[in-house]
């Protein structure tokens, strides 16, 4: 009996033999093509991180996915992920993504990592009320107001963005009533750190100097 968890190295060509695989890891293989995954409807956990992928359109054929990592590739277009509404965890860090509108209907997401990309507009996450962990570090974000409805997020990282601690941004963070860990940029002035700590008395605020 074939084991249903598999880790492939070097090539995706053998994958068609594992039609019942539920967990597939093809990380760190230098892959540029994952089209062999097409129609593998048993996979719920997929890791294609640390490759050389630019095209992930095949993932639109895997609507059953619950856990997905595409981190550490050369991806700029994630529109093919739009229909993956069963996702509970999505890691897209270290790519070239600027548009994350494809995540807007992923209401089952509990973990979202879009760190180290080119994201400016995070309004797509505003309705993802199941989120518990959100990492938007090292992007081009300036406006945190879309986060105000995320009442279940406990861990948030916003380090590496040019975010001013305006009343609007602080009020958005204050509305995140479950927040217990906030990582901010070390360039934020100390008086703003104190404003944050006052607004978020039950949250640990971390920066380089803590």
C-alpha positions as CSV (number, residue, x, y, z in Angstrom):
1,X,0.0,0.0,0.0
2,X,1.4,3.4,-1.0
3,X,2.0,5.9,1.7
4,X,-0.2,8.9,1.1
5,X,2.4,11.5,2.2
6,X,5.2,12.0,-0.2
7,X,8.3,14.2,-0.8
8,X,9.5,14.5,-4.3
9,X,13.1,15.5,-5.2
10,X,14.5,16.5,-8.6
11,X,11.4,16.0,-10.8
12,X,7.6,16.0,-10.8
13,X,7.4,13.3,-13.4
14,X,6.7,10.4,-10.9
15,X,3.8,12.2,-9.3
16,X,1.2,10.8,-11.6
17,X,1.7,7.4,-10.0
18,X,0.6,8.8,-6.6
19,X,-3.0,9.6,-7.4
20,X,-4.1,9.2,-3.8
21,X,-1.4,11.4,-2.2
22,X,-2.9,13.9,0.2
23,X,0.3,15.7,1.2
24,X,2.9,16.6,-1.4
25,X,6.2,18.5,-0.7
26,X,8.2,19.5,-3.7
27,X,10.2,22.2,-2.0
28,X,13.7,23.3,-2.9
29,X,14.0,21.5,-6.2
30,X,14.7,24.2,-8.7
31,X,11.4,23.5,-10.4
32,X,10.0,25.8,-13.0
33,X,7.0,23.6,-14.0
34,X,4.4,22.0,-11.7
35,X,1.8,21.3,-14.4
36,X,2.0,17.6,-13.5
37,X,-0.1,18.4,-10.4
38,X,-3.2,19.0,-12.6
39,X,-6.3,17.3,-11.3
40,X,-4.7,15.6,-8.3
41,X,-7.9,16.1,-6.3
42,X,-6.7,14.2,-3.2
43,X,-4.0,16.7,-2.3
44,X,-5.0,18.8,0.7
45,X,-1.5,19.9,1.8
46,X,0.9,21.2,-0.9
47,X,4.4,22.7,-0.5
48,X,6.0,24.1,-3.6
49,X,8.2,26.5,-1.8
50,X,11.8,27.5,-2.6
51,X,11.7,26.7,-6.3
52,X,11.9,28.9,-9.5
53,X,8.2,29.0,-10.3
54,X,6.6,31.9,-12.1
55,X,3.4,30.1,-13.3
56,X,1.1,28.6,-10.7
57,X,-2.0,28.4,-12.9
58,X,-2.3,24.6,-12.4
59,X,-3.3,25.3,-8.8
60,X,-6.7,26.4,-10.0
61,X,-7.4,22.7,-10.6
62,X,-6.9,21.9,-6.9
63,X,-9.9,23.6,-5.2
64,X,-9.7,21.1,-2.3
65,X,-6.4,22.4,-1.0
66,X,-6.4,23.3,2.7
67,X,-2.7,24.1,3.3
68,X,-0.5,25.7,0.6
69,X,3.0,27.2,0.5
70,X,4.3,28.9,-2.6
71,X,7.0,30.8,-0.7
72,X,10.4,31.6,-2.1
73,X,9.6,31.6,-5.8
74,X,9.4,34.2,-8.6
75,X,5.6,34.5,-8.6
76,X,3.9,37.8,-9.4
77,X,0.4,36.6,-10.4
78,X,-1.7,34.7,-7.9
79,X,-5.1,35.2,-9.7
80,X,-5.3,31.4,-10.2
81,X,-5.7,30.9,-6.4
82,X,-9.0,32.8,-6.3
83,X,-11.1,29.6,-6.2
84,X,-9.2,27.9,-3.4
85,X,-11.8,28.8,-0.8
86,X,-11.0,25.7,1.4
87,X,-7.6,27.1,2.3
88,X,-6.9,27.4,6.0
89,X,-3.2,28.2,5.6
90,X,-1.5,30.2,2.8
91,X,2.2,31.1,2.7
92,X,3.3,33.3,-0.2
93,X,6.3,35.0,1.3
94,X,9.4,36.0,-0.7
95,X,7.9,36.4,-4.2
96,X,7.1,39.5,-6.4
97,X,3.4,39.7,-5.6
98,X,1.7,43.1,-5.6
99,X,-2.0,42.2,-6.0
100,X,-3.5,39.9,-3.3
101,X,-7.1,40.4,-4.3
102,X,-7.3,36.7,-5.0
103,X,-7.5,35.9,-1.3
104,X,-10.6,38.0,-0.7
105,X,-13.0,35.0,-0.6
106,X,-10.8,32.6,1.4
107,X,-12.9,33.0,4.5
108,X,-11.6,29.8,6.1
109,X,-8.0,31.1,6.2
110,X,-6.5,31.1,9.7
111,X,-2.9,31.8,8.6
112,X,-1.8,34.2,5.8
113,X,1.8,35.1,5.1
114,X,2.5,37.6,2.3
115,X,5.8,39.0,3.8
116,X,8.6,40.1,1.6
117,X,6.6,41.0,-1.5
118,X,5.4,44.2,-3.2
119,X,2.0,44.5,-1.6
120,X,0.6,48.0,-1.0
121,X,-3.2,47.4,-0.8
122,X,-4.3,44.9,1.9
123,X,-8.1,45.6,1.5
124,X,-8.5,42.0,0.3
125,X,-8.0,40.7,3.8
126,X,-10.7,42.8,5.4
127,X,-13.3,40.1,5.3
128,X,-11.1,37.2,6.4
129,X,-12.5,37.0,9.9
130,X,-11.2,33.5,10.6
131,X,-7.6,34.7,10.4
132,X,-5.5,34.2,13.5
133,X,-2.0,34.8,12.2
134,X,-1.2,37.5,9.6
135,X,2.2,38.5,8.3
136,X,2.5,41.5,6.0
137,X,6.1,42.3,6.8
138,X,8.4,43.9,4.3
139,X,6.0,45.2,1.8
140,X,4.8,48.7,0.7
141,X,1.8,48.9,3.1
142,X,0.9,52.2,4.6
143,X,-2.8,51.8,5.5
144,X,-3.9,49.4,8.2
145,X,-7.6,50.3,8.3
146,X,-8.6,47.1,6.4
147,X,-7.5,45.1,9.4
148,X,-10.1,46.6,11.8
149,X,-12.6,43.7,11.3
150,X,-10.0,41.0,12.0
151,X,-11.1,40.2,15.6
152,X,-9.5,36.8,15.8
153,X,-6.0,37.7,14.8
154,X,-3.6,37.0,17.6
155,X,-0.3,37.5,15.9
156,X,0.5,40.3,13.4
157,X,3.7,41.4,11.8
158,X,3.9,44.8,10.0
159,X,7.7,45.3,10.2
160,X,9.5,46.5,7.1
161,X,6.6,48.8,5.9
162,X,6.4,52.6,5.9
163,X,3.4,52.8,8.2
164,X,2.8,56.0,10.1
165,X,1.2,55.5,13.5
166,X,-1.8,57.8,12.6
167,X,-5.0,57.7,14.7
168,X,-6.6,55.7,11.9
169,X,-3.9,53.0,11.9
170,X,-3.8,52.8,15.6
171,X,-7.6,52.6,15.9
172,X,-7.5,49.8,13.3
173,X,-5.0,47.9,15.5
174,X,-7.1,48.6,18.6
175,X,-10.1,47.1,16.9
176,X,-8.2,43.8,16.6
177,X,-9.4,42.7,20.1
178,X,-7.6,39.3,20.1
179,X,-4.1,40.7,19.3
180,X,-1.4,39.5,21.7
181,X,1.7,39.9,19.5
182,X,2.5,42.8,17.2
183,X,5.9,43.2,15.5
184,X,6.6,46.7,14.2
185,X,9.4,48.4,12.4
186,X,12.4,49.5,14.6
187,X,12.3,52.9,12.8
188,X,9.0,53.8,14.5
189,X,9.7,56.6,17.0
190,X,9.6,55.7,20.7
191,X,6.6,58.0,21.4
192,X,4.6,56.1,18.8
193,X,5.7,52.8,20.4
194,X,4.3,54.1,23.7
195,X,1.1,55.1,21.9
196,X,0.7,51.6,20.6
197,X,1.3,50.0,24.0
198,X,-1.3,52.3,25.5
199,X,-3.8,51.5,22.8
200,X,-3.0,47.8,23.0
201,X,-2.6,47.0,26.8
202,X,-3.0,43.2,26.3
203,X,-0.6,43.0,23.4
204,X,3.1,42.6,23.3
205,X,4.7,45.1,20.9
206,X,8.0,43.9,19.5
207,X,10.7,45.9,17.7
208,X,14.4,45.6,17.4
209,X,15.0,47.5,20.6
210,X,12.8,45.3,22.9
